[in-house]
Amino acid sequence: MAQPEPKLTAGEKARVAWYVARMAKRGIAGDENVFQADLERKVDRIIDGARKREERAAKNSK
């Protein structure tokens, strides 16, 4: 089951936007076989961190 997407802070949104822009730039620069897994992992880490932050906040508010 997929986890719901967490709410991102302004800083997290900016970093995700930066990595997505870099992915797009790599896609434009290379015709095929563009390696983007490193940037995808960075975006995944940001989302995982936001998910953990929300879990901590929910646990602390109880």
C-alpha positions, 0 to 999 in steps of 0.5 A: 500500500502506498503511503500518502504524500506528506506536506512539504515545507517551503524549503523541501518544496524548493529542493524538490523543484531544484532536483526536478529542474535538474532532471529536466535539464539532463533529459534535454541534454541527453537523447537517451540513456540519461542517468537520473537515479541519483536525483530521484534518490535525493527527492525520495530522501526529502519526501521520506524525511518529510514523512518522518517529520510528520510522524514525529509531530503527530506522536508529540501532539498526542 
